[in-house]
């Protein structure tokens, strides 16, 4: 047990937790996207998908709790790694060269991560926890995306997520040795 604590207490262990949870989120995003694409099939197709999803009952609750656990691990270890990196190099280099393969994703990883958190809360409040008593989820989504403000928020958020995932996906495979 002591080796486990030492492993996950090290920076490599934290990066491994980031990789596993990040790849888990990539899997979730892929499944979530596939389900949301049924919106293009129209109201009946999407409502059928939603009913089928909700019929899974406890499986969905377990998956949601798993995602919440992954989020806590990912955010906590990412924040710790961010501050450890700052502490290791408190004075920045005078010349900021883009050598070593630095990308927009790698340079902004913690910042895009912190920006994604309020978007996820916004998304959950507006769709997952929305009052569905008098309307279907399809109607809620249709109403939301008929407003230019919502569309703008989602476009900006998806750009931020894409930048974050662009480095995170590569970095995860690097960390687990599958590059």
C-alpha positions as CSV (number, residue, x, y, z in Angstrom):
1,X,0.0,0.0,0.0
2,X,2.9,2.3,0.7
3,X,4.2,1.9,-2.8
4,X,0.8,3.0,-4.1
5,X,0.8,6.2,-2.1
6,X,4.4,6.9,-3.2
7,X,3.5,6.3,-6.8
8,X,0.4,8.5,-6.8
9,X,2.2,11.1,-4.7
10,X,4.9,11.5,-7.3
11,X,4.6,13.8,-10.3
12,X,4.6,10.8,-12.6
13,X,1.8,9.2,-10.6
14,X,-0.2,12.4,-10.8
15,X,0.4,12.6,-14.6
16,X,-0.8,9.0,-14.8
17,X,-4.0,9.9,-13.0
18,X,-4.4,12.8,-15.3
19,X,-3.9,10.5,-18.3
20,X,-6.4,7.9,-17.2
21,X,-9.1,10.3,-16.1
22,X,-8.5,12.5,-19.3
23,X,-8.9,9.4,-21.5
24,X,-12.0,8.5,-19.6
25,X,-13.4,12.0,-20.4
26,X,-12.5,11.6,-24.1
27,X,-14.5,8.4,-24.1
28,X,-17.4,10.1,-22.4
29,X,-17.2,13.0,-24.8
30,X,-17.3,10.6,-27.8
31,X,-20.4,8.8,-26.4
32,X,-22.1,12.1,-25.5
33,X,-21.4,13.5,-29.0
34,X,-22.8,10.4,-30.6
35,X,-26.0,10.7,-28.6
36,X,-26.3,14.4,-29.2
37,X,-26.0,13.8,-32.9
38,X,-29.5,12.2,-32.8
39,X,-30.7,15.8,-32.5
40,X,-30.2,15.9,-36.3
41,X,-32.7,13.0,-36.6
42,X,-35.4,15.3,-35.2
43,X,-37.5,15.5,-32.1
44,X,-38.7,11.8,-32.2
45,X,-35.2,10.4,-32.7
46,X,-33.7,12.5,-29.9
47,X,-36.5,11.9,-27.4
48,X,-36.3,8.2,-28.1
49,X,-32.5,8.3,-27.4
50,X,-33.1,10.2,-24.1
51,X,-35.8,7.8,-23.0
52,X,-33.6,4.8,-23.8
53,X,-30.7,6.4,-21.9
54,X,-32.9,7.2,-18.8
55,X,-34.3,3.6,-18.9
56,X,-30.8,2.4,-17.9
57,X,-31.5,3.9,-14.4
58,X,-28.8,2.8,-11.9
59,X,-26.2,2.3,-14.7
60,X,-26.5,6.0,-15.5
61,X,-26.3,7.0,-11.9
62,X,-23.1,4.9,-11.4
63,X,-21.6,6.4,-14.6
64,X,-22.4,9.9,-13.4
65,X,-20.8,9.2,-10.0
66,X,-17.8,7.8,-11.9
67,X,-17.5,11.0,-13.9
68,X,-17.8,13.1,-10.8
69,X,-15.0,11.0,-9.2
70,X,-12.9,11.4,-12.4
71,X,-13.5,15.1,-12.4
72,X,-12.4,15.5,-8.7
73,X,-9.2,13.5,-9.4
74,X,-8.5,15.3,-12.7
75,X,-9.0,18.8,-11.3
76,X,-7.2,18.1,-8.0
77,X,-4.1,16.5,-9.6
78,X,-4.0,19.0,-12.4
79,X,-4.1,21.9,-10.0
80,X,-1.4,20.3,-7.8
81,X,0.8,19.7,-10.9
82,X,0.2,23.3,-12.0
83,X,1.3,24.8,-8.7
84,X,4.3,22.4,-8.4
85,X,5.4,23.5,-11.9
86,X,5.2,27.2,-10.8
87,X,7.1,26.5,-7.6
88,X,9.8,24.6,-9.5
89,X,10.4,27.5,-11.8
90,X,9.2,30.7,-10.0
91,X,11.1,33.0,-12.3
92,X,10.1,32.7,-15.9
93,X,12.7,32.5,-18.7
94,X,13.6,35.9,-20.2
95,X,13.3,34.6,-23.7
96,X,10.2,32.6,-24.5
97,X,11.0,30.4,-27.4
98,X,8.5,27.9,-28.8
99,X,11.2,25.2,-28.9
100,X,10.6,21.7,-27.7
101,X,7.3,21.3,-29.6
102,X,5.2,23.6,-27.4
103,X,1.8,24.1,-28.8
104,X,-1.1,26.4,-27.9
105,X,-2.7,23.4,-26.1
106,X,0.4,22.7,-24.0
107,X,1.0,26.3,-23.1
108,X,-2.6,26.9,-22.0
109,X,-3.5,23.5,-20.5
110,X,-4.2,24.6,-16.9
111,X,-6.0,27.8,-18.0
112,X,-8.3,26.0,-20.5
113,X,-9.0,23.4,-17.8
114,X,-10.0,26.0,-15.3
115,X,-12.2,27.6,-18.0
116,X,-14.0,24.3,-18.8
117,X,-15.2,23.9,-15.2
118,X,-17.7,26.8,-15.2
119,X,-18.9,25.7,-18.7
120,X,-19.6,22.2,-17.4
121,X,-21.6,23.7,-14.5
122,X,-23.5,26.0,-16.9
123,X,-24.2,23.0,-19.2
124,X,-25.4,20.8,-16.4
125,X,-27.7,23.5,-14.9
126,X,-29.2,24.2,-18.3
127,X,-29.8,20.7,-19.6
128,X,-29.2,18.0,-17.0
129,X,-30.9,19.7,-14.1
130,X,-33.4,21.6,-16.2
131,X,-37.1,21.4,-15.2
132,X,-38.4,18.8,-17.6
133,X,-41.9,18.6,-16.2
134,X,-43.6,20.6,-19.0
135,X,-41.3,20.1,-21.9
136,X,-39.0,17.5,-23.4
137,X,-35.2,17.8,-23.5
138,X,-35.4,18.3,-27.2
139,X,-37.6,21.4,-26.6
140,X,-35.2,22.7,-23.9
141,X,-32.2,22.3,-26.2
142,X,-34.1,23.9,-29.2
143,X,-35.1,26.9,-27.1
144,X,-31.6,27.4,-25.7
145,X,-29.9,27.2,-29.1
146,X,-32.4,29.6,-30.7
147,X,-30.7,32.3,-28.6
148,X,-27.4,33.7,-30.1
149,X,-25.9,34.1,-26.6
150,X,-26.1,30.4,-26.0
151,X,-24.7,29.6,-29.4
152,X,-21.8,32.0,-28.7
153,X,-21.1,30.4,-25.3
154,X,-21.1,26.9,-26.8
155,X,-18.8,27.8,-29.7
156,X,-16.3,29.5,-27.5
157,X,-16.5,26.6,-25.0
158,X,-16.0,24.0,-27.7
159,X,-12.9,25.9,-28.9
160,X,-11.5,25.9,-25.4
161,X,-12.3,22.2,-25.0
162,X,-10.7,21.4,-28.4
163,X,-7.5,23.3,-27.4
164,X,-7.4,21.4,-24.0
165,X,-8.0,18.0,-25.5
166,X,-5.6,18.6,-28.4
167,X,-2.7,18.5,-25.9
168,X,-4.3,16.3,-23.3
169,X,-5.0,13.4,-25.7
170,X,-1.4,13.4,-27.0
171,X,0.0,13.8,-23.5
172,X,-2.1,11.0,-22.1
173,X,-0.7,8.5,-24.6
174,X,2.8,9.9,-23.9
175,X,2.3,9.3,-20.2
176,X,1.1,5.7,-20.5
177,X,3.8,4.9,-23.0
178,X,1.5,4.4,-26.0
179,X,2.9,7.2,-28.2
